[in-house]
Amino acid sequence: MKKENVENLVVSEVTEFESQLLEMIKSAHEGDEKSLEIITKMKKAIGSF
């Protein structure tokens, strides 16, 4: 795969992830239990690095 193609793929994957994360944060802020649980697990995972 060409470097340019890889860079474009990374940009699109990051953009998609950020969009999904924003939606989950909004849902958690509105009190969605599943979203709160996911965010808690993500914080624990990030803290373990």
C-alpha positions in Angstrom: 0.0 0.0 0.0 1.3 3.4 -0.9 2.1 5.8 2.0 -0.5 8.3 0.7 -3.2 5.6 0.7 -2.3 4.6 4.2 -2.4 8.2 5.4 -5.8 8.7 3.8 -7.1 5.5 5.5 -5.8 6.6 8.9 -7.5 10.0 8.5 -10.8 8.5 7.6 -10.6 5.9 10.4 -9.7 8.6 13.0 -12.6 10.8 11.7 -15.0 7.9 12.0 -13.8 7.0 15.5 -14.1 10.7 16.7 -17.6 10.9 15.4 -18.7 7.7 17.2 -16.9 8.9 20.4 -18.7 12.2 20.2 -22.1 10.5 19.9 -21.3 8.2 22.8 -20.2 11.1 25.0 -23.5 13.0 24.1 -25.5 9.9 25.0 -23.6 9.5 28.3 -24.2 13.1 29.1 -27.9 12.5 28.6 -27.7 9.6 31.0 -27.5 6.6 28.7 -26.3 3.7 31.0 -24.6 1.7 28.2 -22.6 4.8 27.0 -21.5 5.6 30.6 -20.4 2.0 31.0 -18.3 2.1 27.8 -16.7 5.4 28.7 -15.8 4.0 32.2 -14.2 1.0 30.5 -12.3 3.2 28.1 -10.9 5.4 30.9 -9.7 2.3 32.8 -8.1 0.9 29.6 -6.4 4.2 28.9 -5.2 4.5 32.5 -3.5 1.1 32.3 -0.9 2.3 29.7 
